[in-house]
Amino acid sequence: MLILASASPRRRQLLTALGIPFSIDAADIDERRLRGETPQAHVRRLAEAKAQTVAARHPGHVVLAADTIVVLDGEILGKPKDEDTARAMLRALRGRMHLVMTAIAVMGEGELLSDLDISRVFMRDYTDAAIEAYIASGDPMDKAGAYAIQNRAFHPVARLEGCFAGVMGLSLAMAARLLRAAGLTPVADWPHHCHAITGRCCQLPTT
């Protein structure tokens, strides 16, 4: 009954934590930003468009879609087009705070539900040599902002105020709430599964 409208392996991994069986049908939409569109409106519109596009192909099913952007000084940093772009992004982010916005949209029985998770991410002061080694690994090239918070070798983030899973690409607390509203029930212990994947979960008490 559930379809994930994304080919992202990170979102696929995270969604398994909710314990709801799902299949995958990735959406292919125009992701260009509209003139005058705020980052918040942009990321939410894309998630909703993905959900609606895939739902039209699967009547009677529940579709979950998401979109994640990195925002520095009000500007959206997308996926780098080449190594030079990745290098510039990582240097711009170094030692600074930025926002990661992940929008989730759920479409079921003609009703569209969506919400937006915003986390404050503080990057560590990594060296130019660390940037070069990370770029050489190839990991930045398919990531918004040219980094993955979960990359243990690069370890880009010094501090996070928000949802680790949301920065990875799918806030599970938000996804669980939207799916319940659409009639699907996540397993009760999903926060523990989230913790097993990410190493932390905002729905569990810290020690």
Backbone hydrogen bonds in HBPLUS format (Angstrom, degrees):
<---DONOR---> <-ACCEPTOR-->    atom                        ^
c    i                          cat <-CA-CA->   ^        H-A-AA   ^      H-
h    n   atom  resd res      DA  || num        DHA   H-A  angle D-A-AA Bond
n    s   type  num  typ     dist DA aas  dist angle  dist       angle   num
A0062-VAL N   A0001-MET O   2.69 MM  61  5.82 168.9  1.71 172.2 176.2     1
A0023-SER N   A0002-LEU O   3.09 MM  21  6.61 150.5  2.18 147.7 153.6     2
A0003-ILE N   A0062-VAL O   2.77 MM  59  6.18 145.2  1.89 155.7 166.7     3
A0064-LEU N   A0003-ILE O   2.84 MM  61  6.21 163.5  1.87 166.2 170.3     4
A0004-LEU N   A0023-SER O   2.81 MM  19  6.19 165.8  1.83 163.6 164.7     5
A0025-ASP N   A0004-LEU O   3.06 MM  21  6.24 163.8  2.09 148.1 151.6     6
A0005-ALA N   A0064-LEU O   2.82 MM  59  5.95 174.2  1.83 158.3 160.2     7
A0012-ARG N   A0008-SER O   3.06 MM   4  6.28 158.5  2.11 148.6 155.1     8
A0013-GLN N   A0009-PRO O   2.99 MM   4  6.08 157.0  2.05 139.7 145.5     9
A0014-LEU N   A0010-ARG O   2.97 MM   4  6.18 162.6  2.00 149.0 153.7    10
A0015-LEU N   A0011-ARG O   2.87 MM   4  5.95 164.5  1.90 150.7 155.0    11
A0016-THR N   A0012-ARG O   3.33 MM   4  6.51 142.7  2.48 140.7 148.6    12
A0017-ALA N   A0014-LEU O   2.96 MM   3  5.58 150.5  2.05 115.7 124.0    13
A0018-LEU N   A0015-LEU O   3.10 MM   3  5.75 157.1  2.15 117.5 123.0    14
A0019-GLY N   A0016-THR O   3.06 MM   3  5.50 158.0  2.11 112.3 119.1    15
A0187-VAL N   A0018-LEU O   2.88 MM 169  5.76 160.0  1.92 143.3 148.8    16
A0037-GLU N   A0034-LEU O   3.10 MM   3  5.33 163.4  2.13 131.1 130.0    17
A0042-HIS N   A0038-THR O   2.85 MM   4  5.99 157.4  1.90 155.0 162.3    18
A0043-VAL N   A0039-PRO O   3.01 MM   4  6.18 173.7  2.01 157.1 156.8    19
A0044-ARG N   A0040-GLN O   3.21 MM   4  6.26 157.8  2.26 143.6 150.1    20
A0045-ARG N   A0041-ALA O   2.93 MM   4  5.95 155.3  1.99 143.5 150.7    21
A0046-LEU N   A0042-HIS O   3.07 MM   4  6.31 159.4  2.11 151.3 156.3    22
A0047-ALA N   A0043-VAL O   3.17 MM   4  6.36 162.0  2.20 143.6 147.9    23
A0048-GLU N   A0044-ARG O   3.02 MM   4  6.21 164.5  2.05 151.3 155.6    24
A0049-ALA N   A0045-ARG O   2.86 MM   4  6.04 157.5  1.91 149.9 156.5    25
A0050-LYS N   A0046-LEU O   2.96 MM   4  6.14 157.9  2.01 150.5 155.9    26
A0051-ALA N   A0047-ALA O   3.06 MM   4  6.31 162.1  2.09 148.6 153.2    27
A0052-GLN N   A0048-GLU O   2.96 MM   4  6.16 164.7  1.98 152.4 156.5    28
A0053-THR N   A0049-ALA O   2.92 MM   4  5.99 156.9  1.98 145.9 152.4    29
A0054-VAL N   A0050-LYS O   3.10 MM   4  6.28 169.4  2.12 154.1 155.8    30
A0055-ALA N   A0051-ALA O   2.91 MM   4  5.93 156.1  1.96 147.3 155.1    31
A0056-ALA N   A0052-GLN O   3.12 MM   4  6.18 145.5  2.25 141.2 147.9    32
A0057-ARG N   A0054-VAL O   2.99 MM   3  5.32 143.3  2.13 105.4 116.1    33
A0058-HIS N   A0055-ALA O   3.04 MM   3  5.02 147.1  2.15  99.3 109.4    34
A0061-HIS N   A0058-HIS O   3.22 MM   3  5.84 153.7  2.29 142.2 141.7    35
A0063-VAL N   A0107-MET O   2.85 MM  44  5.11 163.3  1.88 146.8 152.3    36
A0107-MET N   A0063-VAL O   2.83 MM  44  5.11 157.8  1.88 147.5 155.0    37
A0065-ALA N   A0105-ALA O   2.84 MM  40  5.24 163.6  1.87 159.0 164.0    38
A0105-ALA N   A0065-ALA O   2.86 MM  40  5.24 164.2  1.89 146.7 150.7    39
A0067-ASP N   A0103-ALA O   2.98 MM  36  5.41 146.3  2.10 147.0 153.9    40
A0103-ALA N   A0067-ASP O   2.88 MM  36  5.41 154.5  1.95 161.2 164.5    41
A0069-ILE N   A0101-MET O   2.87 MM  32  5.36 156.1  1.92 150.3 158.2    42
A0101-MET N   A0069-ILE O   2.93 MM  32  5.36 159.0  1.98 154.4 160.5    43
A0077-LEU N   A0070-VAL O   2.75 MM   7  5.29 169.4  1.76 156.5 160.0    44
A0071-VAL N   A0099-LEU O   2.78 MM  28  5.08 170.1  1.79 157.2 158.7    45
A0099-LEU N   A0071-VAL O   2.98 MM  28  5.08 171.8  1.99 155.5 154.7    46
A0072-LEU N   A0075-GLU O   2.87 MM   3  5.27 153.5  1.94 157.5 155.9    47
A0075-GLU N   A0072-LEU O   2.96 MM   3  5.27 165.4  1.98 118.2 120.7    48
A0145-GLY N   A0078-GLY O   3.05 MM  67  5.66 161.7  2.08 125.4 126.7    49
A0086-ALA N   A0082-ASP O   3.06 MM   4  6.39 160.1  2.10 151.2 157.0    50
A0087-ARG N   A0083-GLU O   2.88 MM   4  6.06 158.5  1.92 148.8 154.6    51
A0088-ALA N   A0084-ASP O   3.00 MM   4  6.22 157.9  2.05 145.3 150.8    52
A0089-MET N   A0085-THR O   2.95 MM   4  6.20 158.7  2.00 151.7 157.3    53
A0090-LEU N   A0086-ALA O   2.98 MM   4  6.18 169.0  2.00 154.7 157.3    54
A0091-ARG N   A0087-ARG O   3.02 MM   4  6.19 153.1  2.09 146.2 153.6    55
A0092-ALA N   A0088-ALA O   2.96 MM   4  6.11 152.7  2.03 143.5 151.2    56
A0093-LEU N   A0089-MET O   2.93 MM   4  6.17 149.8  2.03 151.6 159.8    57
A0094-ARG N   A0090-LEU O   3.10 MM   4  6.01 135.5  2.30 136.6 146.9    58
A0096-ARG N   A0093-LEU O   3.05 MM   3  5.54 154.5  2.12 145.3 141.8    59
A0095-GLY N   A0124-ARG O   3.23 MM  29  4.92 147.3  2.34 116.2 113.5    60
A0123-MET N   A0096-ARG O   2.94 MM  27  5.53 169.8  1.95 154.6 151.3    61
A0098-HIS N   A0121-VAL O   2.87 MM  23  5.40 153.0  1.94 149.0 157.7    62
A0121-VAL N   A0098-HIS O   2.85 MM  23  5.40 176.1  1.86 166.0 167.0    63
A0100-VAL N   A0119-SER O   2.98 MM  19  5.30 158.1  2.03 147.5 153.8    64
A0119-SER N   A0100-VAL O   2.99 MM  19  5.30 163.7  2.01 148.6 153.6    65
A0102-THR N   A0117-ASP O   2.90 MM  15  5.22 161.6  1.93 152.1 158.0    66
A0117-ASP N   A0102-THR O   2.88 MM  15  5.22 171.5  1.89 146.9 149.9    67
A0104-ILE N   A0115-ASP O   3.06 MM  11  5.67 159.1  2.10 152.4 158.7    68
A0115-ASP N   A0104-ILE O   3.02 MM  11  5.67 146.4  2.13 153.3 163.4    69
A0106-VAL N   A0113-LEU O   2.71 MM   7  5.16 161.5  1.74 154.2 160.6    70
A0113-LEU N   A0106-VAL O   2.84 MM   7  5.16 168.6  1.86 154.2 158.2    71
A0108-GLY N   A0111-GLU O   3.07 MM   3  5.43 162.0  2.10 149.3 152.6    72
A0111-GLU N   A0108-GLY O   3.02 MM   3  5.43 167.3  2.04 118.2 121.6    73
A0120-ARG N   A0161-GLU O   2.89 MM  41  5.00 165.7  1.91 147.5 146.1    74
A0161-GLU N   A0120-ARG O   2.83 MM  41  5.00 169.0  1.84 160.4 161.6    75
A0122-PHE N   A0159-ARG O   2.88 MM  37  5.08 168.9  1.89 166.7 162.9    76
A0158-ALA N   A0122-PHE O   2.75 MM  36  5.65 149.2  1.84 149.0 159.7    77
A0159-ARG N   A0122-PHE O   3.17 MM  37  5.08 159.5  2.22 139.9 142.5    78
A0124-ARG N   A0156-PRO O   2.94 MM  32  5.92 167.3  1.96 146.4 149.6    79
A0131-ILE N   A0127-THR O   3.09 MM   4  6.45 150.8  2.18 144.0 151.9    80
A0132-GLU N   A0128-ASP O   2.97 MM   4  6.28 160.9  2.01 151.2 155.5    81
A0133-ALA N   A0129-ALA O   2.99 MM   4  6.24 158.5  2.04 147.7 153.3    82
A0134-TYR N   A0130-ALA O   2.98 MM   4  6.12 153.2  2.05 142.9 150.5    83
A0135-ILE N   A0131-ILE O   2.88 MM   4  6.15 161.3  1.91 155.7 160.6    84
A0136-ALA N   A0132-GLU O   2.95 MM   4  6.10 155.8  2.01 144.6 151.6    85
A0137-SER N   A0133-ALA O   3.20 MM   4  6.43 130.0  2.46 134.7 146.3    86
A0137-SER N   A0134-TYR O   3.10 MM   3  5.18 135.7  2.31  97.0 109.3    87
A0138-GLY N   A0135-ILE O   3.01 MM   3  5.40 150.4  2.10 109.4 118.2    88
A0143-LYS N   A0140-PRO O   3.19 MM   3  5.41 162.6  2.22 122.5 120.7    89
A0146-ALA N   A0143-LYS O   2.96 MM   3  4.91 157.9  2.01 123.1 122.9    90
A0151-ASN N   A0148-ALA O   3.11 MM   3  5.50 169.6  2.12 116.5 119.5    91
A0155-HIS N   A0151-ASN O   2.86 MM   4  5.66 152.1  1.94 144.0 153.3    92
A0167-VAL N   A0163-CYS O   3.03 MM   4  6.39 149.0  2.12 149.1 156.8    93
A0168-MET N   A0164-PHE O   3.01 MM   4  6.36 145.8  2.13 144.7 155.0    94
A0169-GLY N   A0165-ALA O   2.98 MM   4  6.31 129.0  2.24 137.8 151.4    95
A0170-LEU N   A0165-ALA O   2.93 MM   5  5.56 165.8  1.95 142.6 138.3    96
A0169-GLY N   A0166-GLY O   3.10 MM   3  5.01 131.6  2.34  91.0 104.3    97
A0175-ALA N   A0171-SER O   2.93 MM   4  6.14 159.9  1.97 149.0 155.6    98
A0176-ALA N   A0172-LEU O   2.82 MM   4  5.84 161.6  1.86 145.5 150.3    99
A0177-ARG N   A0173-ALA O   3.16 MM   4  6.34 156.4  2.22 140.3 146.3   100
A0178-LEU N   A0174-MET O   2.99 MM   4  6.23 164.5  2.02 154.4 158.1   101
A0179-LEU N   A0175-ALA O   2.90 MM   4  6.01 160.2  1.94 152.4 158.1   102
A0180-ARG N   A0176-ALA O   3.00 MM   4  6.12 154.0  2.07 143.4 150.4   103
A0181-ALA N   A0177-ARG O   3.14 MM   4  6.37 153.4  2.21 142.3 149.2   104
A0182-ALA N   A0178-LEU O   3.10 MM   4  6.39 129.3  2.37 134.0 147.4   105
A0182-ALA N   A0179-LEU O   3.01 MM   3  4.89 129.8  2.27  92.0 106.2   106
A0184-LEU N   A0179-LEU O   2.87 MM   5  5.26 163.6  1.90 148.5 142.9   107
A0183-GLY N   A0180-ARG O   3.01 MM   3  5.04 160.6  2.05 104.5 110.0   108
A0190-TRP N   A0187-VAL O   3.29 MM   3  5.58 149.8  2.38 120.8 117.9   109
A0192-HIS N   A0189-ASP O   3.00 MM   3  5.65 136.1  2.20 118.2 128.6   110
A0193-HIS N   A0190-TRP O   3.01 MM   3  5.00 118.8  2.40  98.1 113.9   111
A0194-CYS N   A0190-TRP O   2.86 MM   4  6.14 153.7  1.93 156.3 164.6   112
A0195-HIS N   A0191-PRO O   2.92 MM   4  6.16 154.8  1.99 141.9 148.3   113
A0196-ALA N   A0192-HIS O   3.00 MM   4  6.23 147.5  2.11 138.6 147.2   114
A0197-ILE N   A0193-HIS O   3.16 MM   4  6.44 140.5  2.33 140.9 150.1   115
A0197-ILE N   A0194-CYS O   3.12 MM   3  5.25 128.3  2.40  97.5 110.7   116
A0198-THR N   A0194-CYS O   2.91 MM   4  6.10 169.3  1.92 160.7 163.4   117
A0199-GLY N   A0195-HIS O   2.70 MM   4  4.83 147.2  1.80 131.9 140.2   118
A0204-LEU N   A0201-CYS O   3.11 MM   3  5.59 168.3  2.12 118.6 120.9   119
